[in-house]
């Protein structure tokens, strides 16, 4: 299972117009209808707010960003806040692909200390459910993440794929606590 999220294209997928440096835009992660592959499409804020959406495929997640200047120091493709936004949009579905994506993203957010582990409990069908809370969220404001039942080798392989998009081993900012 490969997730490959490209860097911003620099142009609006709807209009073809270049997105200027410093201009806000919407990045969209779209799942291809037949192959199931994920691809990124960027839309100007005006096009997005005007109702334009990708013509084919399922919108898996979207996030707001600002176009960086060419040659600026490369940052992670997705910031912590953008990852949390994607995580919150990721469907709590029973579809295996969605379960795996949400589970791995949850692990990354735990590592980056954007989520705080609360406990683990058995689910209705015998699967394990990890209960987490967003950093700074009130007690009891919990999020459940279903363990998709991957073995250690599968998790390692999938995390390596995910690390091509998200620097997983990057240390959290100093002063950030759970």
Secondary structure, DSSP 4 states (H G I P E B T S, - for coil): -----PPP-SB-TTT-PBPPTT-EEEEEEEE-TTT--EEEEEEEHHHHHTT---SSSEEEEEEEEEPPPTTSPP--SS-HHHHHHHHHHS---S-HHHHHHHHHHHHHHHHTTSEEEEEEEE-TTS-EEEEEEETTPPTT-EEEEE-----HHHHHHHHHHHHTTS-TTPPPPTT---
